[in-house]
C-alpha cells in the first residue's frame, strides 16, 4: 500500500471515526465524549495535511530544490502538532464550562458502545500507519499513526471514566476527565512539534545509525587511510551522509573514485534511501580523530 493511499485512507477513516464519536456524544451529552470527538476533527485535518505533504515530497529534485522535496513531510507533522494544541485548548474551555455546571449523562451504555467501536477502528488503522510509516521512514505517516495511538489511549480512558460516572453518579468526573484528555492531547501535540522541528533543523541521525555508517566506512574503505568529519542529517525518508576521505597522495583519481563508489554502495545497502557525498583529500589532511580504515 503506497503512502498516498494510506493518507487517503486516513481521511476516510477519520470521517467515520468522527461520525461515530459525535454520535456517542449526542447520545450521552458527555463533555468527555465531546472532547474525544473534537480530537477526531484534528485527525481529519492532519490526514489532509499529510496527503498534501506526501504528494509534494514525492516530487523529484529540480533546479530550485536540488535535494528534493522530502522535508515537506515535516511541515505536515508541525501543522498536526499545532492543530492538536488548538484542539486541547478548545476542549479545556468546554470542560471548564461543564465543571461549573455538571450535567447528567444520558444513555451511557449506547454511547459508550458506539465510542468503543470507533476506538477499535482507530487502533487497527493506527497500527497500519505505524508499520508502513516506519518501513518507508515517512514522518507524516508516523506522526499520524502516533497521534491515532494517543487518541486510542485517550478514548479508552474516556470510556472507563464515563462508565464510572454512570455507575457512581459523580457528575463532576465527566468534566475532570475532559480536562485530563486536553492535557494528554496537549502533550501529544508538543511531542510532534518538537520532533518535526528537529527534522527541519537537520538533526543528526540516531547514534545507532551513526555507528552503522562509520562501521561501513571502515569496512569498505580499503586502500584509503582514514575518514573524518562524518556528518549526517535526515530529510523525510532520506538520510544524507557527508565525510572527508583521506587517501595516499600518489593515488590516482580513478583508484580513489573506485573506493568512494564502494563505500557509497555499502552505505546505500546498510542505510536505505541514503545519499552520500565524499570529499577526497591527500594524506597530509589526516586528523587525529577519525574513522580508521580496516586493513586488507
Secondary structure, DSSP 4 states (H G I P E B T S, - for coil): --HHHHHHHHHHHHHHHHHHHHHHHHHH--HHHHHHHHHHHHHHHHHHHHHHHHHHHTSPP-SS-TT-STTHHHHHHHHHHHHHHHHHHHHHHHHHHHHHS--PPSSHHHHHHHHHHHHHHHHHHHHHHHHHHHHHT-HHHHHHHHHHHHHHHHHHHHHHHHHHHHHH--THHHHHHHHHHHHHHHHHHHHHHHHHHHHHTTPPPPHHHHHHHHHHHHHH-TTEEEEEEEEEEEETTEEEEEEEEEE-TT--HHHHHHHHHHHHHHHHHHSTTEEEEEEEE-GGG--SSSEEPPP-
